[in-house]
């Protein structure tokens, strides 16, 4: 499932993406909104776009990434209304030699502000990684 609409900006250390909250998704609520915790998925997809962009620039295939968790998630609202235009930013703040990274993420929109730090695993060879785990 792709929830993002477009990439606005990307650099060596960050990405900015945009989306409109859709009413036809799996997470739609009866009050014409999606829950704010879906912001974690928006952030994770921004990081996936960042990773995929840089892999393509290096001539590599796009691989799997894994959201390991968050250090916190703060949001000024309990839900995002249908049609809301959201801008999601992800700034890489730590990249370890073991393919783990931490991204400082934000979501902004009209009267909306959210932030979180996401811990992710972006293995160089996701098939080899999964095979090593018996998957």
C-alpha positions as CSV (number, residue, x, y, z in Angstrom):
1,X,0.0,0.0,0.0
2,X,1.4,3.4,-1.0
3,X,0.0,6.3,1.0
4,X,2.3,9.0,-0.3
5,X,1.5,11.1,-3.3
6,X,4.8,12.7,-4.3
7,X,8.3,13.5,-3.3
8,X,9.0,17.2,-3.0
9,X,12.7,17.2,-2.1
10,X,15.5,14.7,-1.4
11,X,19.1,15.0,-0.4
12,X,21.9,12.9,1.1
13,X,20.4,13.2,4.6
14,X,16.6,13.9,4.2
15,X,13.4,13.7,2.2
16,X,10.2,15.7,2.1
17,X,7.0,14.1,0.7
18,X,3.4,15.1,0.4
19,X,0.1,13.3,0.6
20,X,-3.6,14.0,0.8
21,X,-5.4,12.0,3.4
22,X,-7.7,9.6,1.5
23,X,-11.1,8.4,2.5
24,X,-10.9,5.1,0.6
25,X,-8.2,3.5,2.6
26,X,-8.1,0.6,5.0
27,X,-7.7,3.0,7.9
28,X,-10.8,5.2,7.2
29,X,-13.0,6.0,10.2
30,X,-16.7,6.8,10.3
31,X,-15.9,10.4,11.3
32,X,-14.3,11.2,7.9
33,X,-10.7,10.9,9.2
34,X,-7.9,8.5,9.7
35,X,-6.3,8.0,13.2
36,X,-3.2,10.1,13.9
37,X,-1.2,7.0,14.7
38,X,-1.2,6.3,10.9
39,X,1.3,9.1,10.8
40,X,3.9,6.5,11.8
41,X,3.2,4.7,8.5
42,X,3.4,8.0,6.6
43,X,6.8,8.6,8.2
44,X,8.0,5.0,7.5
45,X,6.9,5.3,3.8
46,X,8.9,8.6,3.6
47,X,12.0,6.7,4.8
48,X,11.3,3.9,2.3
49,X,11.1,6.5,-0.5
50,X,14.4,8.0,0.7
51,X,16.1,4.6,0.8
52,X,14.6,3.6,-2.6
53,X,15.7,6.8,-4.2
54,X,19.3,6.4,-3.0
55,X,19.5,2.8,-4.0
56,X,18.3,3.6,-7.5
57,X,20.9,6.4,-7.7
58,X,23.6,3.8,-6.9
59,X,22.2,1.4,-9.6
60,X,20.9,-1.0,-6.9
61,X,17.6,-2.7,-6.7
62,X,15.1,-1.3,-4.2
63,X,15.1,-3.6,-1.2
64,X,12.9,-4.2,1.9
65,X,13.2,-2.1,4.9
66,X,12.0,-2.7,8.4
67,X,10.4,-0.4,10.9
68,X,11.8,-1.4,14.3
69,X,10.0,1.1,16.4
70,X,9.8,4.7,17.6
71,X,11.3,6.5,20.5
72,X,8.1,8.6,20.8
73,X,5.2,9.9,18.7
74,X,3.6,13.2,19.5
75,X,0.8,14.7,17.5
76,X,-1.3,17.8,17.9
77,X,-4.5,16.0,16.8
78,X,-6.2,12.7,17.4
79,X,-6.9,12.1,13.7
80,X,-6.2,13.5,10.2
81,X,-9.4,14.7,8.3
82,X,-10.1,13.4,4.8
83,X,-8.6,15.7,2.2
84,X,-5.9,17.2,4.6
85,X,-2.7,18.0,2.8
86,X,0.2,16.7,4.9
87,X,3.9,17.2,4.4
88,X,6.1,14.6,5.9
89,X,9.8,15.1,6.5
90,X,12.5,12.5,7.5
91,X,16.0,13.5,8.4
92,X,18.6,10.8,8.9
93,X,20.4,11.5,12.2
94,X,22.2,8.2,12.8
95,X,23.4,5.5,10.4
96,X,25.2,2.5,11.9
97,X,27.4,0.0,10.2
98,X,24.9,-2.8,11.0
99,X,22.3,-1.2,8.5
100,X,20.3,0.4,11.4
101,X,19.4,4.0,11.1
102,X,17.4,6.6,13.1
103,X,15.3,9.3,11.4
104,X,13.9,12.4,12.9
105,X,10.4,12.7,11.3
106,X,7.8,15.4,11.2
107,X,4.3,15.8,9.7
108,X,2.8,19.2,9.2
109,X,-0.5,20.4,7.8
110,X,-3.2,23.0,8.6
111,X,-3.4,23.0,12.4
112,X,-1.4,19.6,12.4
113,X,2.0,19.0,13.8
114,X,3.5,15.6,14.6
115,X,7.0,14.3,15.3
116,X,8.8,11.1,16.0
117,X,12.1,9.4,15.8
118,X,11.9,6.1,13.9
119,X,14.4,3.3,14.2
120,X,14.7,1.4,11.0
121,X,16.7,-1.5,9.5
122,X,17.7,-1.0,5.9
123,X,19.7,-4.1,5.0
124,X,21.9,-3.9,1.9
125,X,20.7,-7.3,0.8
126,X,17.2,-7.9,2.2
127,X,16.9,-11.5,0.7
128,X,20.2,-12.5,2.4
129,X,19.0,-10.9,5.6
130,X,15.7,-12.8,5.6
131,X,17.3,-16.1,4.6
132,X,19.7,-15.7,7.6
133,X,16.6,-15.4,9.9
134,X,15.0,-18.5,8.4
135,X,12.3,-16.5,6.6
